[in-house]
Amino acid sequence: MAVKVLVVDDSGFFRRRVSEILASDPNIQVVGTATNGREAIDQALALKPDVITMDYEMPMMDGITAVRHIMQRCPTPVLMFSSLTHEGARVTLDALDAGAVDFLPKNFEDISRTPEKVKQLLCEKVHSIARSNRRYSSFGTSSLPTPATAPSPGLSARSSPAPAAANPAAPVASSPAPKRKGYRLVAIGTSTGGPVALQRVLTQLPANFPAPLVLIQHMPAAFTKAFAERLDKLCRISVKEAEDGDVLRPGLALLAPGGKQMMVDTRGVVRILPGDERLNYKPCVDITFGSAAKAYSDKVLALVLTGMGADGREGARLLKQGGSQVWAQDEASCVIYGMPMAVVKANLADAVYSLDDIGRHLVEACM
């Protein structure tokens, strides 16, 4: 059955072009279009699409407000289009908080210059998020802990909808609570659904968290600095975009910059390298995990969270060979169960936990 898509944009050119690209896929059907947020809500209720593509800057009602209303009235996977600017990054992160599943840069030049590449990327995103878990509709900021309300070490996170109710076919994670160990590094890799997942996990960590952290989130170069700044404001630990020469220290999370690769060495120094064009992901989870395995042997705790594809699996294999621990997010709480599934199916996961439990278990394992 074809994926039904509602296209929302106030630009007539962009609306037509996106519709044409999607319609070229025989397994996608554009069931309607809208020119502003209010029309988007009405069309979502009337047409019940499987996926909505949404611009953020529109008259009458902006895209973020529309996403919030849609998530309340008829939860539907939303793919946001955003500009590759710092302000565009901030708005996109707001949209993800509001309930959008993923985003794509809104780049008119790419549409004109590399139409086939744009077509492939857009259609792949639509198909992927059409299969995503509907649990993302509960991922708005209202349910995320903030520094003032984040749970104390040893206490459970604030309650949220039971994962099993959102995806009955997905098994609920049942791994036992972790044992404490003197980890020298916590490494977390993620992609689609990651910005909200990282926010959930990191806001549960206390300021005196004893291990350094490195974060690898698939994200454009223009977005990672804004994302790190947002996390730093919300968390009790410190978060910054990693720079070449940064030194790992307890209670500091370093976010890999978009478009580049991040590695760590035995001295606890971070190296930021140019993104190799032969690699699909920049930053790449496998690259950072592999360097951590070489630098710290059995003293790494690695987590693979929600995301498309299998990035992180081979890095997790190297970590396991060195004796380190690997955790995976469970299927029921993932937006896209791709990266964690790859780790689980390769028998590389020492534990599988629900997103709501990961922050608490990190505290138990490290403190």
C-alpha positions as CSV (number, residue, x, y, z in Angstrom):
1,M,0.0,0.0,0.0
2,A,1.3,3.4,-0.9
3,V,2.4,5.9,1.8
4,K,0.0,8.8,1.8
5,V,1.7,12.2,2.2
6,L,0.4,15.7,2.9
7,V,2.8,18.4,1.6
8,V,2.7,21.7,3.6
9,D,4.6,24.8,2.4
10,D,3.6,28.4,1.6
11,S,6.0,28.5,-1.4
12,G,4.1,27.4,-4.5
13,F,7.3,26.3,-6.2
14,F,8.5,24.2,-3.3
15,R,5.1,22.7,-2.8
16,R,4.9,21.6,-6.4
17,R,8.5,20.4,-6.6
18,V,8.2,18.3,-3.4
19,S,4.9,16.9,-4.7
20,E,6.5,16.0,-8.0
21,I,9.4,14.3,-6.4
22,L,7.2,12.2,-4.1
23,A,4.8,11.3,-6.8
24,S,7.7,9.9,-8.9
25,D,7.9,7.1,-6.3
26,P,5.2,4.5,-7.2
27,N,4.9,3.6,-3.4
28,I,4.1,7.2,-2.4
29,Q,0.8,9.0,-3.0
30,V,0.5,12.8,-2.4
31,V,-3.0,13.0,-1.1
32,G,-3.1,16.8,-0.5
33,T,-1.3,20.1,0.0
34,A,-1.6,23.0,2.4
35,T,-0.2,26.6,2.3
36,N,-0.1,27.3,6.1
37,G,-0.3,25.7,9.5
38,R,-4.1,26.0,9.9
39,E,-4.7,24.4,6.5
40,A,-2.3,21.6,7.5
41,I,-4.3,20.8,10.7
42,D,-7.6,20.7,8.7
43,Q,-6.1,18.6,6.0
44,A,-4.4,16.2,8.5
45,L,-7.8,15.6,10.1
46,A,-9.7,15.2,6.9
47,L,-7.1,13.2,4.8
48,K,-5.4,11.2,7.6
49,P,-2.0,11.0,5.8
50,D,0.7,8.6,6.8
51,V,3.4,11.3,6.7
52,I,3.3,15.1,6.6
53,T,6.1,17.2,5.2
54,M,6.1,20.6,6.9
55,D,7.8,24.0,6.3
56,Y,8.3,26.0,9.5
57,E,7.9,29.6,8.3
58,M,4.4,30.2,7.0
59,P,1.6,32.8,7.3
60,M,-1.5,32.4,9.4
61,M,0.2,29.7,11.6
62,D,3.8,28.5,11.6
63,G,4.9,24.9,11.2
64,I,5.9,24.4,14.9
65,T,2.5,25.5,16.2
66,A,0.9,23.3,13.6
67,V,3.0,20.3,14.6
68,R,1.9,20.8,18.3
69,H,-1.8,20.9,17.3
70,I,-1.5,17.8,15.0
71,M,0.2,15.8,17.7
72,Q,-2.6,16.6,20.1
73,R,-5.5,16.0,17.6
74,C,-4.2,13.3,15.2
75,P,-0.6,12.2,15.8
76,T,1.1,11.8,12.5
77,P,4.8,11.5,11.6
78,V,6.1,14.9,10.5
79,L,9.2,15.6,8.3
80,M,10.3,19.2,8.8
81,F,12.1,21.3,6.2
82,S,14.6,23.7,7.6
83,S,17.2,26.2,6.6
84,L,20.9,25.5,7.1
85,T,21.5,28.4,9.5
86,H,21.9,28.7,13.3
87,E,18.4,30.1,13.5
88,G,17.1,27.3,11.3
89,A,18.7,24.8,13.6
90,R,17.1,26.3,16.6
91,V,13.7,26.3,15.0
92,T,14.2,22.7,13.8
93,L,15.1,21.5,17.3
94,D,11.9,23.2,18.6
95,A,9.9,21.3,15.9
96,L,11.5,18.0,17.1
97,D,10.6,18.9,20.7
98,A,7.0,19.6,19.5
99,G,6.8,16.1,18.0
100,A,8.3,16.1,14.5
101,V,10.2,12.9,13.7
102,D,12.9,14.1,11.4
103,F,14.1,17.0,9.2
104,L,15.7,17.8,5.9
105,P,17.5,21.0,4.8
106,K,15.4,23.2,2.6
107,N,17.9,23.8,-0.2
108,F,16.6,25.1,-3.5
109,E,20.1,24.8,-5.1
110,D,20.3,21.0,-4.4
111,I,16.9,20.5,-5.9
112,S,18.1,22.1,-9.1
113,R,21.6,20.7,-9.1
114,T,21.2,17.1,-7.9
115,P,17.5,16.2,-8.3
116,E,18.1,12.4,-8.3
117,K,20.0,12.6,-5.0
118,V,17.3,14.8,-3.5
119,K,14.6,12.4,-4.7
120,Q,16.4,9.4,-3.2
121,L,16.9,11.1,0.2
122,L,13.4,12.5,0.5
123,C,11.6,9.3,-0.5
124,E,13.8,7.2,1.8
125,K,13.0,9.6,4.7
126,V,9.3,9.4,4.0
127,H,9.3,5.6,3.8
128,S,11.3,5.3,6.9
129,I,9.3,7.7,9.1
130,A,6.1,6.1,7.8
131,R,7.3,2.9,9.5
132,S,8.3,4.8,12.7
133,N,6.9,4.0,16.1
134,R,4.0,6.3,17.0
135,R,5.4,6.8,20.5
136,Y,7.2,9.9,19.3
137,S,4.0,11.8,19.7
138,S,4.7,11.8,23.5
139,F,8.2,13.3,23.1
140,G,7.3,16.9,23.4
141,T,9.1,19.2,25.8
142,S,6.3,19.0,28.4
143,S,7.3,15.4,29.2
144,L,11.1,16.0,29.3
145,P,12.9,16.5,32.6
146,T,14.6,19.9,33.1
147,P,17.4,20.7,35.5
148,A,14.8,21.7,38.1
149,T,12.8,18.6,37.8
150,A,15.3,15.9,36.7
151,P,15.3,12.9,39.0
152,S,17.9,12.6,41.7
153,P,20.5,9.9,41.4
154,G,19.0,6.5,42.1
155,L,15.4,7.7,41.6
156,S,13.3,6.7,38.6
157,A,12.6,9.1,35.8
158,R,9.3,10.9,35.5
159,S,6.7,8.6,34.2
160,S,5.6,8.6,30.5
161,P,3.3,6.4,28.4
162,A,4.1,2.7,28.6
163,P,6.2,1.7,25.6
164,A,4.1,-1.4,24.9
165,A,1.0,0.6,24.4
166,A,2.6,2.5,21.6
167,N,3.9,-0.5,19.7
168,P,2.2,-3.7,20.9
169,A,4.4,-5.8,18.6
170,A,7.6,-4.6,20.2
171,P,9.0,-6.5,23.2
172,V,9.5,-4.5,26.3
173,A,13.1,-4.3,27.4
174,S,13.8,-6.7,30.3
175,S,17.6,-6.5,30.9
176,P,18.6,-6.5,34.6
177,A,19.9,-3.3,36.2
178,P,23.6,-2.7,35.4
179,K,26.5,-3.3,37.8
180,R,28.7,-0.4,38.8
181,K,32.1,-0.2,37.1
182,G,34.8,2.5,36.8
183,Y,34.1,3.6,33.2
184,R,36.6,6.1,31.7
185,L,34.2,7.1,28.9
186,V,30.5,7.0,28.1
187,A,29.9,7.1,24.3
188,I,26.4,7.6,22.8
189,G,25.5,7.2,19.1
190,T,22.2,8.0,17.5
191,S,20.4,9.3,14.4
192,T,16.7,9.8,13.7
193,G,14.9,10.6,16.9
194,G,18.2,11.2,18.6
195,P,17.9,14.9,19.6
196,V,14.9,14.2,21.8
197,A,16.3,10.9,23.0
198,L,19.6,12.5,24.0
199,Q,17.7,15.3,25.8
200,R,15.8,12.7,27.8
201,V,18.9,10.7,28.8
202,L,21.2,13.6,29.6
203,T,18.8,15.7,31.6
204,Q,18.7,12.7,34.1
205,L,22.4,12.9,34.9
206,P,23.6,14.8,37.9
207,A,26.2,17.6,37.7
208,N,28.8,15.4,39.5
209,F,28.4,12.5,36.9
210,P,31.9,10.9,37.2
211,A,32.6,9.9,33.6
212,P,33.3,12.0,30.5
213,L,30.8,11.6,27.6
214,V,31.0,11.8,23.8
215,L,27.9,12.2,21.7
216,I,27.6,11.3,18.1
217,Q,24.4,12.5,16.5
218,H,23.8,12.4,12.7
219,M,23.2,16.1,12.0
220,P,24.3,18.8,9.5
221,A,27.3,21.0,10.4
222,A,25.1,24.1,10.9
223,F,23.0,22.3,13.5
224,T,25.4,20.7,16.1
225,K,26.5,23.9,17.8
226,A,22.9,25.0,18.4
227,F,22.0,21.5,19.6
228,A,24.9,21.5,22.1
229,E,23.9,24.9,23.4
230,R,20.4,23.7,23.9
231,L,21.5,20.6,25.8
232,D,23.8,22.7,27.9
233,K,21.0,24.9,29.1
234,L,18.7,22.0,29.9
235,C,21.2,19.6,31.6
236,R,23.0,19.7,34.9
237,I,26.2,18.3,33.2
238,S,28.0,20.5,30.8
239,V,27.5,20.0,27.0
240,K,29.5,21.6,24.2
241,E,30.2,21.1,20.5
242,A,33.6,19.3,20.4
243,E,36.7,21.1,19.1
244,D,40.0,19.6,18.1
245,G,42.2,19.4,21.3
246,D,39.3,19.3,23.8
247,V,40.1,17.2,26.9
248,L,37.7,14.7,28.2
249,R,36.6,15.4,31.8
250,P,33.9,14.1,34.2
251,G,30.5,15.7,33.8
252,L,31.3,17.1,30.3
253,A,29.6,15.8,27.2
254,L,31.2,16.6,23.9
255,L,29.0,16.6,20.8
256,A,30.6,15.6,17.5
257,P,30.4,18.5,15.0
258,G,28.4,17.9,11.9
259,G,30.3,17.2,8.7
260,K,33.4,16.0,10.6
261,Q,34.6,12.9,12.4
262,M,35.4,12.8,16.2
263,M,38.1,10.5,17.7
264,V,39.5,10.1,21.2
265,D,43.0,9.1,22.2
266,T,44.7,7.4,25.2
267,R,45.5,10.9,26.7
268,G,41.8,11.8,26.8
269,V,42.2,14.3,24.0
270,V,39.6,14.7,21.3
271,R,40.6,14.9,17.7
272,I,38.2,16.4,15.1
273,L,39.0,15.3,11.5
274,P,37.6,16.3,8.1
275,G,34.6,14.2,7.0
276,D,35.8,11.5,4.6
277,E,33.6,11.6,1.5
278,R,33.7,7.8,1.3
279,L,31.8,7.5,4.6
280,N,28.0,7.8,4.6
281,Y,27.8,9.5,7.9
282,K,29.6,12.6,9.1
283,P,29.9,12.3,12.1
284,C,30.1,8.5,12.1
285,V,29.3,6.5,15.3
286,D,31.6,3.6,14.1
287,I,34.6,6.0,13.9
288,T,34.2,7.4,17.4
289,F,33.4,4.0,18.9
290,G,36.4,2.4,17.2
291,S,38.8,5.1,18.5
292,A,37.3,4.6,22.0
293,A,37.9,0.9,21.8
294,K,41.5,1.4,20.9
295,A,42.1,4.1,23.6
296,Y,40.2,2.6,26.6
297,S,39.9,-1.1,26.0
298,D,37.3,-2.4,28.5
299,K,36.6,0.9,30.2
300,V,33.9,2.2,27.8
301,L,30.2,2.1,28.2
302,A,28.6,2.6,24.8
303,L,25.0,3.3,24.0
304,V,23.3,3.0,20.6
305,L,20.0,4.9,20.5
306,T,17.2,5.3,18.0
307,G,18.2,5.8,14.3
308,M,18.1,4.6,10.7
309,G,20.7,2.2,9.3
310,A,23.4,0.3,11.1
311,D,26.0,2.9,12.1
312,G,27.5,1.9,15.4
313,R,27.4,-1.8,14.9
314,E,31.0,-2.3,13.8
315,G,32.2,0.1,16.4
316,A,30.3,-1.8,19.0
317,R,31.9,-5.0,17.7
318,L,35.4,-3.5,18.4
319,L,34.3,-2.3,21.8
320,K,33.0,-5.8,22.7
321,Q,36.3,-7.4,21.5
322,G,38.1,-5.1,24.0
323,G,35.8,-6.0,26.9
324,S,33.7,-2.9,27.0
325,Q,29.9,-2.8,27.6
326,V,27.3,-2.0,24.9
327,W,23.7,-1.0,25.6
328,A,20.9,-0.7,23.0
329,Q,17.6,1.2,23.2
330,D,14.6,-1.1,23.0
331,E,12.4,-1.2,20.0
332,A,9.3,0.0,21.8
333,S,10.8,3.4,22.7
334,C,12.7,4.0,19.5
335,V,11.4,6.4,16.8
336,I,13.3,4.3,14.2
337,Y,14.5,0.8,15.4
338,G,17.5,0.6,13.0
339,M,20.8,1.2,14.6
340,P,19.9,-0.5,17.9
341,M,18.4,-3.4,16.0
342,A,21.6,-3.9,14.1
343,V,23.6,-4.1,17.4
344,V,21.0,-6.5,19.0
345,K,20.8,-8.8,15.9
346,A,24.6,-9.0,15.9
347,N,24.5,-10.2,19.5
348,L,26.6,-7.2,20.6
349,A,24.2,-5.7,23.2
350,D,25.0,-6.5,26.9
351,A,21.7,-4.8,27.8
352,V,18.5,-3.5,26.2
353,Y,16.7,-0.7,28.0
354,S,13.7,1.6,27.4
355,L,14.6,5.2,26.8
356,D,13.0,6.3,30.0
357,D,15.3,4.0,32.0
358,I,18.6,4.7,30.3
359,G,19.5,7.8,32.3
360,R,18.8,6.2,35.6
361,H,20.8,3.1,34.6
362,L,23.7,5.3,33.6
363,V,23.8,6.8,37.0
364,E,23.6,3.3,38.6
365,A,26.4,2.0,36.4
366,C,28.8,4.9,36.8
367,M,28.3,6.3,40.3
